[in-house]
Amino acid sequence: MTDLGHPAVDEIDSTKPHPARMYDYYLEGKDYYEVDKAAAAKVESVLPTIKITARTNRLFMHRATRWLAKEAGIRQFLDIGTGIPTRPNLHQVAQEAAPDSRVVYVDNDPIVLRHAEALMRSTPEGRTAYIQADVRDPKGIIGSERLHHTIDVNRPVALSLNALLHFVPDEDRPYEIVAYLLDALPSGSYLVLSHCTPDFAPDVWEKAVDIYHRGGIPAQVRARDEVVRFFDGLDLVDPGVVVSHKWRPDGEPQDGLTDAAVSIYAGVARKP
């Protein structure tokens, strides 16, 4: 069963780049505008491995979701910063492992809704829903009727924040946002998080962040200790916070991957 809601699609602004559509370009999708392509191509000109970063992050999401459904017994997922659906999406991975999984997607770009109806189809046993909202309004997300209609926040939930928080600079209080979201979830819930880092190529990432800023997109990459801080108070799942291709690799081809090429930390942790 799928619940999409009815946000207005005509709110799409095609005059400014949007990170969800730029990410679609990196994943070699087709759902971006010329302004997104131009900004993404500029990033790629200074950071030639950005498509590796995006693909590797995507594969981390697949592995983490599969592990949560198969090994941790999680049946509820809250995915904030969903992005334009790219198969397999989180609900497809989760419901392949556990058909009764319930997934709530959240994104602030109306173009995501345009594709949600076609691509976010649930199994009969499970349920999916879409909320158009911004992570910077965590109260609005947690208070959403659609959220509570889809998942039971009294039972464990996997909170998925993949490749999202590097678009939430310190002035928007990202650590407080994550803490608020986790406080709303019970013991036994999980945080899944990935975050771009300048640790391996600081000069290059400084140039890439500047391109986002010039496009009107807030961005702030963070060092490993800053990423680890998001997991404060949680029990990290082995191998902890690592470059994403090193989080429980499953034998998929890894040729040419280096920490510098990937430049995105990832981790999964359980709320005690």
PLY file of the C-alpha trace (Angstrom):
ply
format ascii 1.0
element vertex 272
property float x
property float y
property float z
element edge 271
property int vertex1
property int vertex2
end_header
0.00 0.00 0.00
1.29 3.44 -0.87
0.37 6.81 0.63
1.71 9.79 -1.30
-0.30 12.74 -0.06
-0.98 15.67 -2.35
1.71 18.37 -2.17
1.68 20.75 -5.12
4.02 19.68 -7.91
3.88 23.15 -9.50
6.15 24.42 -6.73
9.19 23.01 -8.56
11.81 25.72 -9.12
13.83 24.91 -12.23
15.81 28.14 -12.10
18.07 27.09 -9.21
20.03 23.86 -8.69
18.73 21.44 -6.09
20.90 18.80 -4.35
18.39 15.98 -4.99
18.46 16.65 -8.73
22.25 17.10 -8.78
22.53 13.74 -7.00
20.35 12.22 -9.73
22.86 13.55 -12.28
25.73 11.94 -10.38
23.82 8.64 -10.43
23.37 9.08 -14.20
19.63 9.46 -13.90
17.42 11.61 -16.13
15.38 13.69 -13.70
17.30 16.95 -13.48
17.14 20.33 -15.17
19.83 22.14 -17.12
20.62 24.29 -14.08
21.24 21.14 -12.03
23.38 19.59 -14.77
25.46 22.76 -15.06
26.11 22.96 -11.32
26.81 19.22 -11.05
29.19 19.35 -14.01
31.10 22.17 -12.30
31.42 20.02 -9.19
32.62 17.11 -11.30
35.21 19.36 -12.97
36.90 20.00 -9.62
35.93 16.67 -8.02
36.14 14.03 -10.78
35.25 11.21 -8.37
31.88 12.66 -7.28
29.98 9.99 -9.22
31.96 7.33 -7.34
30.97 9.04 -4.10
27.29 8.95 -5.07
27.29 5.35 -6.31
29.23 4.08 -3.31
26.85 5.86 -0.96
23.91 4.26 -2.76
25.40 0.80 -2.30
25.97 1.51 1.40
22.27 2.32 1.72
21.39 -1.00 0.13
23.68 -2.99 2.44
22.63 -1.16 5.59
18.92 -1.52 4.81
19.32 -5.21 4.01
21.25 -5.77 7.24
18.63 -3.95 9.30
15.79 -5.98 7.79
17.50 -9.37 7.79
19.79 -9.28 10.80
18.37 -6.62 13.13
14.70 -7.44 12.56
13.72 -3.87 11.72
10.40 -3.50 9.94
9.98 0.27 10.01
12.10 2.85 8.20
12.04 6.65 8.19
14.14 7.88 5.27
14.72 11.66 5.29
16.33 13.25 2.25
15.06 10.51 -0.03
16.03 12.10 -3.31
14.64 11.17 -6.71
13.79 7.45 -6.65
16.44 5.24 -8.22
15.79 1.50 -8.32
16.22 -0.29 -6.08
15.09 2.28 -3.56
15.10 1.74 0.19
11.61 0.26 0.37
12.38 -2.20 -2.40
15.51 -3.42 -0.60
13.72 -3.63 2.75
10.62 -5.34 1.39
12.64 -7.85 -0.60
14.19 -8.93 2.72
10.99 -8.50 4.76
7.80 -7.96 2.72
5.92 -6.47 5.69
8.36 -3.56 6.04
6.88 -0.08 6.32
8.74 2.91 4.93
8.12 6.64 5.20
10.03 8.83 2.76
10.66 12.53 3.38
12.07 15.10 0.96
11.71 18.84 0.38
11.92 18.85 -3.43
8.48 18.61 -5.09
10.03 16.84 -8.09
10.51 13.79 -5.85
6.72 13.55 -5.50
6.35 13.63 -9.28
8.22 10.32 -9.46
7.08 8.84 -6.18
3.76 7.51 -7.46
5.41 5.48 -10.20
8.39 4.20 -8.25
7.41 3.90 -4.57
5.09 0.92 -4.81
4.77 -1.19 -1.69
4.29 -4.91 -1.32
0.75 -5.90 -0.28
2.08 -6.86 3.16
3.93 -3.60 3.72
3.29 0.09 3.29
5.04 3.16 1.93
4.26 6.84 2.41
5.75 10.11 1.24
5.92 13.38 3.18
7.05 16.61 1.58
8.99 18.24 4.41
12.40 19.60 5.35
14.76 17.97 7.83
15.24 21.41 9.37
11.67 21.07 10.63
11.98 17.83 12.60
8.88 18.63 14.67
6.82 18.79 11.50
8.12 15.40 10.38
7.58 13.66 13.71
4.17 15.27 14.11
2.96 14.29 10.64
-0.30 12.34 10.57
0.96 10.45 7.53
4.00 9.30 9.52
1.87 8.00 12.39
-0.60 6.43 9.98
2.22 4.40 8.42
4.59 3.46 11.24
4.25 2.91 14.97
6.78 5.15 16.72
6.43 3.00 19.84
8.22 0.19 17.98
11.82 0.33 16.67
12.41 2.46 13.60
15.50 2.81 11.42
16.14 6.53 10.86
17.97 6.89 7.56
19.90 10.13 6.93
21.99 9.24 3.91
24.04 11.96 2.17
21.80 14.58 3.77
23.46 16.36 6.67
26.27 17.87 4.63
23.45 20.12 3.35
22.65 21.22 6.91
25.35 23.68 8.06
26.10 24.25 11.73
23.90 27.34 11.92
20.89 25.09 11.24
21.79 22.96 14.31
22.17 19.52 12.67
23.20 17.75 15.88
20.10 19.04 17.65
17.95 17.93 14.71
19.31 14.38 14.83
18.91 14.26 18.62
15.29 15.43 18.34
14.47 12.78 15.74
16.10 10.03 17.79
14.40 11.18 21.00
11.07 10.55 19.29
12.00 6.92 18.59
12.11 4.06 21.11
14.96 1.92 22.36
16.03 -0.58 19.72
15.77 1.98 16.92
18.72 2.62 14.62
20.44 5.58 13.01
21.83 5.06 9.51
23.95 7.99 8.39
26.39 8.88 5.63
28.19 12.19 5.23
30.73 13.65 2.80
34.12 14.51 4.24
37.09 16.67 3.24
39.50 14.47 5.22
41.22 12.91 2.20
41.19 15.83 -0.27
40.50 19.08 1.60
41.41 21.52 -1.18
39.24 19.74 -3.73
36.25 19.53 -1.42
36.59 23.22 -0.54
36.15 24.02 -4.23
33.18 21.66 -4.55
31.43 23.18 -1.53
31.99 26.64 -2.98
30.16 25.62 -6.15
27.17 24.53 -4.07
27.24 27.82 -2.18
27.35 29.83 -5.41
24.27 27.88 -6.53
22.44 28.94 -3.38
22.72 25.50 -1.75
23.95 25.37 1.85
26.68 22.78 2.27
29.23 21.84 4.91
31.39 18.74 4.72
32.72 17.42 8.03
35.73 15.58 9.41
35.38 12.09 10.86
35.13 13.20 14.49
32.34 15.58 13.51
30.48 12.75 11.78
31.01 10.41 14.74
29.41 13.04 16.97
26.04 12.38 15.29
26.13 8.92 16.90
26.69 10.17 20.46
24.79 8.04 22.96
24.24 5.22 20.48
25.85 1.79 20.14
27.75 1.65 16.86
27.39 -1.50 14.78
30.72 -2.98 13.62
32.81 -1.73 11.87
31.77 1.67 13.24
32.08 4.89 11.26
34.16 4.12 8.17
34.48 5.22 4.56
31.26 3.89 3.04
32.72 1.16 0.81
34.30 -0.40 3.92
30.99 -0.79 5.79
30.28 -4.52 5.59
31.27 -4.99 1.93
29.40 -7.83 0.27
31.73 -8.83 -2.52
30.49 -6.33 -5.09
33.28 -5.14 -7.43
35.45 -2.56 -5.69
38.03 -1.87 -8.40
39.51 1.60 -8.29
37.90 2.58 -5.01
40.06 4.53 -2.61
39.18 6.45 0.53
39.89 9.71 -1.32
37.71 8.73 -4.28
34.78 7.85 -2.02
35.19 10.61 0.61
31.98 9.77 2.43
31.77 8.32 5.94
29.01 5.94 6.89
27.78 4.19 9.99
24.87 2.41 11.65
24.12 2.55 15.35
21.46 1.27 17.75
19.62 3.37 20.31
20.02 1.62 23.70
0 1
1 2
2 3
3 4
4 5
5 6
6 7
7 8
8 9
9 10
10 11
11 12
12 13
13 14
14 15
15 16
16 17
17 18
18 19
19 20
20 21
21 22
22 23
23 24
24 25
25 26
26 27
27 28
28 29
29 30
30 31
31 32
32 33
33 34
34 35
35 36
36 37
37 38
38 39
39 40
40 41
41 42
42 43
43 44
44 45
45 46
46 47
47 48
48 49
49 50
50 51
51 52
52 53
53 54
54 55
55 56
56 57
57 58
58 59
59 60
60 61
61 62
62 63
63 64
64 65
65 66
66 67
67 68
68 69
69 70
70 71
71 72
72 73
73 74
74 75
75 76
76 77
77 78
78 79
79 80
80 81
81 82
82 83
83 84
84 85
85 86
86 87
87 88
88 89
89 90
90 91
91 92
92 93
93 94
94 95
95 96
96 97
97 98
98 99
99 100
100 101
101 102
102 103
103 104
104 105
105 106
106 107
107 108
108 109
109 110
110 111
111 112
112 113
113 114
114 115
115 116
116 117
117 118
118 119
119 120
120 121
121 122
122 123
123 124
124 125
125 126
126 127
127 128
128 129
129 130
130 131
131 132
132 133
133 134
134 135
135 136
136 137
137 138
138 139
139 140
140 141
141 142
142 143
143 144
144 145
145 146
146 147
147 148
148 149
149 150
150 151
151 152
152 153
153 154
154 155
155 156
156 157
157 158
158 159
159 160
160 161
161 162
162 163
163 164
164 165
165 166
166 167
167 168
168 169
169 170
170 171
171 172
172 173
173 174
174 175
175 176
176 177
177 178
178 179
179 180
180 181
181 182
182 183
183 184
184 185
185 186
186 187
187 188
188 189
189 190
190 191
191 192
192 193
193 194
194 195
195 196
196 197
197 198
198 199
199 200
200 201
201 202
202 203
203 204
204 205
205 206
206 207
207 208
208 209
209 210
210 211
211 212
212 213
213 214
214 215
215 216
216 217
217 218
218 219
219 220
220 221
221 222
222 223
223 224
224 225
225 226
226 227
227 228
228 229
229 230
230 231
231 232
232 233
233 234
234 235
235 236
236 237
237 238
238 239
239 240
240 241
241 242
242 243
243 244
244 245
245 246
246 247
247 248
248 249
249 250
250 251
251 252
252 253
253 254
254 255
255 256
256 257
257 258
258 259
259 260
260 261
261 262
262 263
263 264
264 265
265 266
266 267
267 268
268 269
269 270
270 271
